[in-house]
């Protein structure tokens, strides 16, 4: 039998013509390499940056690199379940997280999935984790205080609803303590809270959740946990997921407080991904776009104008420094994005001054706009008094004979430091902060024994609360110290001083 080449070619052409394209190669790809939480995928020519890909075993990946011949994706799951040659499908959607009121009181991972053993979260709405921040027209200037309950912060570096205030300092100086106290203090103040744990130990997150539960704060709080044991992509995604959940509430007109603890570990996780994706590192081994990473996250915190809902997101990012180096790469990046910083110092912490806030380096660029009139009245001269005290203290170390004016400054400064000391998990109501600062401002504490000022303050507050409760209620309600209340308050404090001053000298 003779083979006719013309017949064979005609047959092949006919088959090609009638071949139905079963699969679109732009929607399905093949894994060409996998490891360290990164998968390189051949095909997927139509894939978008930030798109979710579906790998075998229901593992998702996030597209982060678009190369000429392959796609680089970070895996949001166990990379050992994926092997070379596996099929990968496009989902044609960007990464989203579930949102809604049912998230409150829960602990979820970076994908919004519950990890607290309390069953599934009943929510049918989701939001993309990456969105463009609200524009200038939709925003309103910050004018409402977000009370932390920490006297030194509310007096010197006030935080407003819609502000971004950085908490910065070395490890073990009380950064997380400030954030947790602020969350506890929001009870009954119509502020929803989100705590994003990035790179923390599982045990640390569990302790924080237990502490929030014990103070009844989990009722209005969501914890997003991406712990140190999880792959780098989960740490990278976590703060964006938390922000997306916060935005849902903000656009409903609610006030939200979100804590990112901490962005140093977030930057390290992003550096890990970038290096594995073969991106060139830049200054201090960080990729060049690490600034944009944090700026596009923190810009989403704002206060909306009333016509756009009037809600707000207040962000408290935390950054860890090495030996107090505030000028390192990541700290300076985040300082330039935020509206001020609370700087904690190891020396103050070890000296027993807690919270260990450096009044000189801490600043709030919103300032008095986020303070009540009553707080302005008692805290106006506080920063100058502390600066004068620090200056005089350094001079007084060189001389033994001090004149009366210098002694007065030193005594007043010592008394102020005692007033600003505060125990952890003990946020004060506004009227208590103002009462303590009122006593300091009018120098009712300068002649007392330094070590007993805290005890004296607590006793005097209890005295006023029991005998003249209406004075404290007036301050709490009106947010102002009227001339009448000021005069009456001085009378009551002097009355208390006559009874107890000798005991505390």
Secondary structure, 3 states (H helix, E strand, C coil): CCCCHHHHHHHHHHHHHHCCCCCCCCCEEEEEEEECCEEEEEECCCCCCCEEEEEHHHEEEEEEEECCCEEEEEECCCHHHCCCCCEEEEEEEECEEEECHHHCCCEECCCCCECCCCCCCCCCEEEECCCCCCCCCCECCCCCECCCCCHHHHHHCCCECCCECEEEECCCCCHHHHHHHHHHCCCCCCEEEEEEEECCCHHHHHHHHHHHHHCCCHHHEEEEEECCCCCHHHHHHHHHHHHHHHHHHHCCCCEEEEEEECHHHHHHHHHHHHHHCCCCCCHHHCCCCHHHHHHHHHCCCCEECHHHCCCEEEEEEEEECCCCCCCCHHHHHHHHHCCEEEEECHHHHHCCCCCCECCCCCEECCHHHHCCHHHHHHHCCHHHHHHHHHHHHHHHCCCCCCCHHHHHHHHHHHHHHHHCCCCCCCCCCHHHHHHHHHHHHCCCCCCCCHHHHHHHHHHHHHHHHHHCHHHHHHHHHHCCCCHHHHHHHHHHHHHHHHHHHHHHC
